[in-house]
Amino acid sequence: MSIERFHTGHRMSQAVVHGNTVYLAGQVGEPGASVTDQTKKCLEQVDALLAECGSKKENILQAIVWLADMNDFAEMNAVWDAWVPQGHTPARACGEAKLATPEYKVEFIITAAKD
């Protein structure tokens, strides 16, 4: 079975497709922006990468969300709830973690099926 890599750098690829499964690297927003704006940017990037890999948000199998501060849970969820297609919600986990830089407030890691 082949492996396709998208936007590959020296450290990681933004997306990897193996068979009919799409794996996205952690998506972050603009450093220092609000949780709302960072979440919107992350999900825009998820949409674009999934489309490039032959998938869509309705095919998301699992979402892992890291927040720098769990006090931002409701703010992130307000954006997520408006974006995620009802009836196609994935398995999801959300936790608090120290992200790559203090300016990042949220990160999304997505696994999806191809169309």
C-alpha positions in Angstrom: 0.0 0.0 0.0 1.4 3.4 -0.9 2.1 6.4 1.3 1.6 9.9 0.0 3.0 12.9 1.9 1.9 16.5 1.5 3.8 19.7 2.3 6.8 17.7 3.5 9.6 19.5 5.3 12.7 18.3 7.0 10.9 17.6 10.3 7.3 16.6 9.3 4.6 16.5 6.6 1.4 18.5 7.0 -0.6 15.4 5.8 0.1 11.8 5.2 -2.3 9.4 3.3 -1.9 5.7 3.8 -4.5 3.6 2.0 -7.9 5.3 2.6 -6.8 7.1 5.8 -5.6 10.7 6.1 -3.5 11.8 9.0 -3.0 15.6 9.6 -0.2 17.1 11.5 -1.2 19.3 14.4 -2.8 22.5 13.0 -2.3 25.8 14.8 -3.5 29.3 14.2 -1.8 32.7 14.2 0.4 33.0 17.3 -1.0 35.5 19.8 -4.5 35.6 18.3 -7.6 34.9 20.4 -8.7 31.3 21.0 -11.7 32.0 18.7 -9.4 33.2 15.8 -6.8 30.5 16.3 -9.6 27.8 16.3 -11.1 29.3 13.1 -7.7 29.3 11.4 -7.0 25.7 12.5 -10.3 24.5 11.1 -9.8 26.4 7.8 -6.4 24.6 7.5 -8.1 21.3 8.3 -10.7 21.9 5.5 -8.0 22.8 3.0 -5.7 19.9 3.8 -8.5 17.3 3.8 -9.7 18.6 0.4 -6.2 18.4 -1.0 -6.0 14.8 0.3 -9.3 13.7 -1.2 -11.4 14.0 2.0 -13.7 16.3 3.9 -14.8 17.2 7.4 -17.7 14.8 7.2 -15.1 12.0 7.0 -13.2 12.9 10.1 -12.8 9.8 12.3 -10.9 11.3 15.2 -10.0 14.8 16.4 -7.5 15.5 19.2 -7.6 19.0 20.6 -4.9 20.5 22.8 -5.6 23.7 24.6 -2.9 25.7 26.4 -5.6 26.5 29.1 -8.7 24.5 29.7 -10.4 27.7 30.7 -10.7 28.3 26.9 -12.7 25.1 26.4 -16.1 26.8 25.9 -14.6 29.5 23.5 -13.0 26.8 21.4 -16.1 24.6 21.4 -18.3 27.5 20.2 -16.2 27.6 17.0 -16.0 23.8 16.8 -19.7 23.3 17.2 -20.5 25.8 14.4 -18.0 24.0 12.1 -18.4 20.3 12.7 -21.2 18.7 10.6 -24.0 17.5 12.9 -24.6 13.8 12.4 -20.9 13.4 11.4 -19.2 14.3 14.6 -16.0 12.3 15.1 -14.5 10.7 18.2 -12.8 13.5 20.0 -10.5 14.1 22.9 -9.5 17.4 24.4 -6.9 18.1 27.0 -4.6 20.8 28.3 -1.0 20.8 27.2 2.0 23.1 26.9 2.1 23.9 23.2 5.1 24.7 21.0 5.2 28.4 22.0 3.2 30.3 24.6 1.5 32.3 21.8 -0.3 29.1 20.6 -3.6 28.5 22.4 -5.1 25.6 20.6 -3.9 22.7 18.3 -6.0 20.2 16.3 -4.8 16.8 15.2 -7.1 15.1 12.8 -7.5 11.6 11.3 -10.0 11.1 8.5 -11.1 8.6 5.9 -10.8 9.4 2.2 -13.9 9.9 0.0 
